[in-house]
Amino acid sequence: MDPSALEKLLAAGQDNLMLRFGLGNAYLKQGDYTRAIDQLRAALRHDPAHSASHKLLGKALAAAGRQAEAIAAYEDGIRNAEARGDIQAAKEMKVFLKRLQTAPQP
């Protein structure tokens, strides 16, 4: 999805978890990691335990080369997902976390 349509909704006063998550996802797909990170953090302010936002935040941080922050995002996401019983999201984030932790650091 084109983020400009979602940005218009935000500018019109709509601000909710799914709008911020959608913007974060759209920016991530475009490779605009800074905006993706900002929007996903905003989504997590709406719901700090939203598993999908944690997963995408970790992915965006990793893509931006911010490995330590990505690891922290995944660890937080795993804790929240497990607390909510979102086992599949926790498993996925554990795989991403392990990849980051074993990847050679620049």
N, C-alpha and C positions, 0 to 999 in steps of 0.2 A: 504494500500500500504506500502511496505517496504521503510523506509526512506533512506536506503543506495542508492537506484537507484536515488532518487531525490538529495541526497547529491553529487552524481557523476556529475549531471547536474550543480549544483551550483559550484562545483570545476572546471568544464570545462569552467566557465565564464558566464553561464546563471544566471541571477538574475532578477526576476520579481515578481510581486504581486502573481500570481497564483502558482509559484514554492514555494515561501515562505509560502503561505497559505497551500499548499499541505503538505509541511514539518511539519508545525505546527500541522495540523490535524493528520498526521501520528504519530508524537511523542505523541500527546495527547492520541490517541488510545492505544499506548503502555504503557501509564502511566508515560512517561518521561516528567513531567510537566515543568521542568526548560528549556529544549530544546524547548518544545512547545511554551512557553512564549517568548523565544528569537526569534523564527521564526515568530510568529504572530506579534510581535512588528516590526520586519523587514518588514513584509507584509504591516503594517500600515505606514511605512516610504514611501513605494511606492504609497499608496493611503490612506491618513488619514481618509477618509470617508467610507472605505470598511466595510459594515455592518457585513458581515460574519466573517471577521477577528476580529472585536470588540466582537462579540458574543462568538467566540471560545477563545479569550484571557480572557474574563471574566470567562468562564468555566474552563480554565486551571489554572487561578489564584485561583479560589475558590477551585479547587481540590488540589492545593498545600497548602491550608490553609491560603492563603493571602487574607482574606476577605475584608479588606479596599481597597486594590488595585483592587480586583474584582468588588467591588461596583463602584469605580471610572471608571473602564473600561466599565461597563454596562452603567453608566450615560453618558459617552462620546459617546458611541455607539448609545444610544437612541437619543441624540441630532443630531448626524450625520445622522442616519437613517431617522429621521423625516424631516431633512433639504433636504434630497434627495428624499423624498416621499416613502421611503421603509417602509411602514406602518406595514407589517407583521413582519419584523425583529425587529422593534421598540416594537411591542406588545410582541414578544417572550422575548426580553431582559428585558422588564418591569416585566414579570412574574419571570424571574430568579433573578432580582434585589430585588423584593419583598420577595422572598424566603430567600435571603441572609440577608436582613434587619430584618426579623422576626425570623431567626434561632438563637438559643441560642449560645452565644459566649463562647469559651473555656476559 
